[in-house]
Amino acid sequence: MVKYYVEPTTRDEKIYLILKTIEKYVGIGPNQLQEKTQIPKKTLYKYLEELETDQVIIKKKTGKKSNSRVSYTVNFPDELKKVIKEGLDDVHKFRGYYSTKIQKSNTFPHHLQELAAECYLNLVSYFFYSVPQYKFGMKSLEELLELEKKRLEKEFKGKSKFRLWEACQEVYFELIKNASDSMQDAASRNSHRSRDEIHIDCINTSKLGMSTQHKQDKELRVVAKKYGIILENSRVDYIKDRKVKKKFIELADEYDRLADRLSTIKHRLAGITGAIFFEPTDEAIRRVGGGIMSENQ
């Protein structure tokens, strides 16, 4: 029987178990399916009929007779199936790539970024494919999150976990800011953007935000101290000379102002040309990434 960390009781949980079983045992028949899922026959056949009507699964017969053997396969679009499988496989391999505690601590916020990207892809499937497929993908993601939570609880406690939380917050704020900037850049266009333009609009010049960050770090350390957690100083606090520290923050603020200007200039250029400010030649596309380009077109 398929491993399921919570016994399926709701309609959605049962449908997920059915799909998971059909995916694992391609071409499985109704009797085997009932045996492996332990869902009552009447309920099982009802869900199978619904899934077939919604074209989520394909029902096949080996012959034309009424008693011919019936088999089922999941009918996810190949592209969506590939995205879900490869994405979850990549995320699942994460722990194997970084074995030491320091490596895991340093990369954990970015690991959450990968999981968030998987969530985004499944949300897209909700709009462009079907609700059952979306729920199937999200349930797979929930199972993976459950495993990650157990590992997190086991490997990091107290002070270490608070540091992880702090690091994840920094990544989160950066992503939110970039998303907001990208949305404003997109809204300012007066024509549909190409794939390359979308890509460039999503990559914003990263700001240091040193003045704000320095203030936030101080406030965060005060909060942490109330809970008996002593956090490390931010890097700028290791500068002992006050004049040097002040100069460092001033330069960081100047960098942020330049980043704003660069972003403005970038989009003014794009507005004039109606395209991105660097257009690779056809020969370069064929030589560097022709396979990828042709596959996506």
Secondary structure, 3 states (H helix, E strand, C coil): CCCCCCCCCCHHHHHHHHHHHHHHCCCECHHHHHHHHCCCHHHHHHHHHHHHHCCCEEEEECCCCCCCCEEEEECCCHHHHHHHHHHHHHHHCHHHHCCCHHHHHHHHHHHHHHHHHHHHHHHHHHHHCCHHHHHHHHHHHHHHHHHHHHHHHHHCCHHHHHHHHHHHHHHHHHHHHHHHHHHHHHHCCCCCCCHHHHHHHHCCCCCCCHHHHHHHHHHHHHHHHHCCCCCCCCHHHHCCCHHHHHHHHHHHHHHHHHHHHHHHHHHHHHHHHCCCCCCCCHHHHHHHHHHHHHHHC
